[in-house]
Amino acid sequence: MGSKKGLLFDATLCIGCGACYQACKERNRLPPTATHFLEDRLSDQTYTVVKRRGGRFVRQLCMHCEVPTCASVCPVGALEKTAAGPVIYHEERCIGCRYCMLACPFGIPKYEWRKILPRVRKCDLCADRLAVGRPTACAEVCPTGATKFGDRQELIEEARARLRAHPQKYVPRIYGLEEVGGTSVLLLSDVPFERLGYRTDLLREPLPLLTWQVLQKIPNFVIVGGVLLGGIWWITNRRQEVQRRERQERGPDSGEPPHDLPEPSGSPPTPDSTDSS
Amino acid sequence: MRWSIRRPGFWQLVFLVILGSGLYSTVVRFTGGLGASTALSDAFPWGLWVGFDVLCGVALAAGGFTISAVVYIFNIERFRPIIRPTILTAFLGYLLVIVALLFDLGRPYRIWHPLVMWNPHSVMFEVAWCVMLYTTVLALEFSPMVFERLRLHRPLRILHVLTVPLVILGVILSTLHQSSLGSLYLIVPEKLHPLWYSPLLPVFFFISAIALGCAMTIFESFLSYRAFRKRLEIDLLTDLGKVIVVALAVYLVLKVQDLAGRGALARVFEPTYEARMFLAEMMLGVIGPMLLLGVRRIRTDHFGLFVSALLVVLGFIMNRLNVSLTGMEASSGVSYFPSWTELSVTLMIVALGFALFGLAVKYLPVFPEMEREVAVPPAVAVLRRPWIGTTPLILILGGIVFFGALGVAYSGLSYRERALAAPPRLEEEEPDIAEGLERLNIPPDVTFPQGEGSPGPVTFRHASHINWERPDCTVCHREPFRILKVEGDASSRPARDWHDARHCGRCHDGKTSFSAQEECAACHRP
């Protein structure tokens, strides 16, 4: 097993030819969804788009996070980060709760709303092609090298080299290096990333940490809670038992013991009401 | 305010209309899919069915674990008379949440998957397990009512022994998933509006669930009292009112501290949709009820308790909807309003809840029979209290809170309209592609060998087919022009059909460019 694969997209090199868009459609056997690719948007039938933004062409596709939010929130593990890099979808597990769509910080997973038995759809980084040593379809057809396929680590080195070589040109930042814990798709740009439609206010830590901090407390909580509640029950129950015994001891003398009780029923208190039958 | 039984005709009719439209919507949902039946979209994947049916449904059923903890664990026996109706409410509530999930899940027949396909990192996984286990616990806690009715003593004895462990399990499970419904949203810090997003979301959900559980117990006691002429345990309910005040006070203090700590306090008073909805929610569910229940005269009054509980219920329904819908709208970039299908299914589920509760009360020993006679004459007692002045006071205070919140929410909606009218758009300038063009590396020439009866081989040159100012690969590379490298030699592809409108002929039609059918020599060069 090699290292993690990824993509490097350089917005300065993209000429907006739409080859990646079309290759993605071809590889995934997706029907045409727009009169022109620049007008299209991500959907259950479009896994990548090219957008004209901030005086640049920019791609939008699944970022294949290092610690994917979608995979962390999925209750049945239908989304999985593979060792090779892609975040893939196990259709046969999915129950259709759509939490992945709600949680994804990049708004990538899309749903087959029109189908009776819908699936979540998104880019899978051509996992099948990667498995046989080929690059993703979009990278294979890119005529300018704007989308480059490779080992993530090597792509980071390459991006750093480009930043070093042209410090005056690029925004001094590799988008995806640290965003939400890092992504397998990396971006370079000479205009600010927010103008390309990429959020720059995302956390540096993986988002799953936010919920894991709470979830990891559960085993302790169950144990402590169980002991605590059991203890409270034992004390309150014991107290009542003592009270009852005391009443029994002075029972015949004190006349009408049940009326001292707080409960409305005449019978002595028991932990359950089922005795009334 | 005349509840069923009294005028069966009207309420049965209402129920039938709701049931009818709900069933029709059910058919639409399961034959047309989620797209045809809901207003949901890729940008807004969770709507009313999650926001109300699941989030509110679970929270409204919280009375089950609070009251059973009070009775069985803290051994406060006074509350025993109201334990059965709250267990029943909770049990029905969870069953209906599961029904709602069957509507909302894209693949409802796989609802059991979390049982065998585990992902302990998922809050949803935890919620699924807790809800499932707790529904089982509730079924067991509910079952004595059935066994008593059937006079089956053996299972009753077994359940009797199991009661305390079951209650402890139920309290733990409830605490976990009531709070976890808030934790669901911990993972969307950049999507949920800062008025609601907080690391304390699970805490807020849990505390409000306690207040809501008590409020629902009061609410449902009054409905049973009106509908089934059950005795009203006004002392107990007044005590629950006090619990609500304490829970709400804790909630309010935490909320203010949390907002201040995150620097979001000023946003409460901003003229925005979210801020107004937040204010309305706090007025309705927190400040209003605290005000009302804080007055002893109101707290001990039937009508006063009822109004206060109703406000808490409404306020926290609004809170859950704000977290799931209002607070998520701005970041989604779309506006969401539930479709009538979503609304009618939700209404049907609520109506089913009422109907099942009524049936259970009718046929099962839900309300323990008391030796004592009914203390106050039913039906008229609510409005004809000897406390002159209390009812107007409640009406005035409750009215101010309710209509105040309504007005604030309405003003919020007008801000929403304006925000929707001018959606923020990303600029679409003409891109500068000079640098990319320098690197343009076009695919090599493709030579198609001479076929039978062909005047000569054809060599296709990308260079002569590209607009060098603005290369657009998709002009040609649509369906018939494959773009990915073909296995083997590209030129070995079959030669037939190249002339027609699906391939070269699409542009070489004699109008866009020279005709492929007639000017053979333009391509075929010997």
Interface residues (C-beta under 8 A of the other chain):
Chain A: T12 L13 C14 I15 G16 C17 G18 A19 Y21 Q22 A23 E26 R27 P32 H36 F37 L42 S43 D44 K51 R52 R53 G54 G55 R56 F57 T69 S72 V73 C74 P75 V76 G77 A78 R93 C94 I95 G96 C97 R98 Y99 M101 L102 A103 P105 G107 K110 Y111 W113 R114 K115 I116 L117 P118 R119 A137 E140 V141 P143 T144 G145 A146 R195 G197 R199 D201 L202 L203 L207 P208 L210 T211 W212 V214 L215 I218 F221 V222 G225 G226 L229 G230 I232 W233 T236 N237 R239 Q240 L261 P262 E263 P264 S265 G266 P269 T270 P271 D272 S273 T274 D275 S276 S277
Chain B: F30 T31 G32 G33 L34 G35 A36 L40 S41 D42 A43 P45 W46 A69 Y72 I73 F74 N75 E77 R78 R80 P81 I83 R84 D104 L105 G106 R107 P108 R110 I111 H113 P114 M117 W118 N119 P120 H121 S122 V123 M124 F125 E126 V127 A128 P144 F147 E148 R151 H153 L156 R157 L159 H160 T163 V164 I168 L169 V171 I172 T175 L176 S179 S180 S183 L184 L186 I187 V188 P189 E190 K191 P199 P202 M328 P368 M370 E371 R372 L426 E427 E428 E429 E430 P431 D432 I433 E435 G436 L437 R439 L440 N441 I442 P443 R470 P471 D472 C473 T474 H477 R478 E479 R482 I483 L484 K485
